[in-house]
Amino acid sequence: MIKPIETIYKGYRFRSRTEARWAVLFDACDIKWEYESEGYELSDGTYYLPDFYLPETRCFVEVKGLMSDDDLRKIEQFQKDTNWNMAICYSDMTFQASDNWGSNIFSITDKESSLFGKCSCCEIGRAHV
């Protein structure tokens, strides 16, 4: 297993370079963000700490290099328990969604010249290049 490299950006110690890169992208897009601002106890008794919260869009963001089944289970349980908007962002700056999340999905892609996408719930779009 490859160990992530901790990275410091704007005084925050990110657990990986991928997380720091997403913070840089959010800043470049003028999107306010909070890093690991609050953890949650899920209804199944496990704990979950989302990587980012975007207060202007009221969306939580999880950043992953690789997604394990346990990671996906926690993310799906968090979204089910809270009904918050949720995004999964990957190291290649792409997004994938689970069909059972309904409309609470933030779409992020690097396809067709769009670096940051549009929330299907609140219709906020950012940073199209």
N, C-alpha and C positions, 0 to 999 in steps of 0.2 A: 504494500500500500504506500502511495506517495504521501509524504507529510506536507501539509500546507506551510507556507512561509509567512509568519507574522509580518505585518507591514504597518508602519505608523503614517498616518495622514491626518492633518489638521488637529493633531493632539490625541487622536483616537488610535488605539492599538487594535487593528483589525486582525482577525484570526487567520486571514489568508489574503494574498494579493488580489484574488478575484473580488473579494468584498471591497477592498480599497479601490479597485478599478470602477466598481459600480458607484461608489461614493464620488469619485472624480466625475463620472458621467452625469450623476444627478446634479453636481455643482455646475458643470458645463451647460446643463439644460435649465439652470436656475430653479431647480426643484429642491425644496426644503426637505431635509431628512433627519431622522434621529437613529442612532446606532444602538442596537440592543437595549432599548429604553425600558422594557418591562417583560418579565417572564410570566407564564400562565400555567396554572394547574389544569390539566384537561379532565374531562368527565370520566376518562378511563383510568385516572390516577397518575398518569405520566405528566412530565413537565415539558414545556416548550418555550424557547426563547427565540422569537423571530429576529432576523438580522437587522432589518430596517423598518421604520415606520415613516410613511410620507404623509405628514399632517394635512397638507392642502388637498389631497385626494382621499384621505382616510383609508390608505391602503398599506398593508403589511407586505414586505418583500423578503423572500428567502433566497439566498445566493448559494448555489451549489456548483461544485466541479463535477461530481458524480452523485447521482441520487440513489440512495439505498431504499429498500422496501420499507424499513423502519422510518426513514426520513419522510417518505411520502405518506405513510400512515399517520405520522404526527401532524403533518401539514393539513391533510384531509380532515383529521379529527379537530384541529384548531378551527378550521373554516366552518365545520359543521357545528361546533359548540358556540362560536361567536357570530357567525354570519358576516364577518368582516371581509372586505375585498382582500384578495391574496394573490401575489405574483411569485413565480419561481423564475429566477434569473440564473443563467448558466455562464460559465467562463468564456464561451464563444459569443456572448452577448445575444443569446437567443432565449426564447420563452417556450415552455410547453405547458399545456393545461390538461386537467382531467375533466372528462365530459360531465361527471356528476357534480361539478361545482356550480352549475347553472350560470347565471349572469354575473356573478361576483368574480370576474376574471379580468386581470390587467394584461393586455396583450403587448408583448415586447418582441421586436424582431430586428434583424439586420438585413432583411430581404427587401428588394425593390427600393433601395435608397432610404429606408426609414430606420433611423437609429433608435428611436424610442417611440412607442406606439400610443394607442388610445385605449382608455378604460371603457369596456363595454357597459359598465354600470353607470358611471357618471359622465361619460362622453368627453373627458378631458384629454386632449392630445398635446404632445410636446415634441420638440426637437426633430422635426422632419427635415432631412437634408437633401 
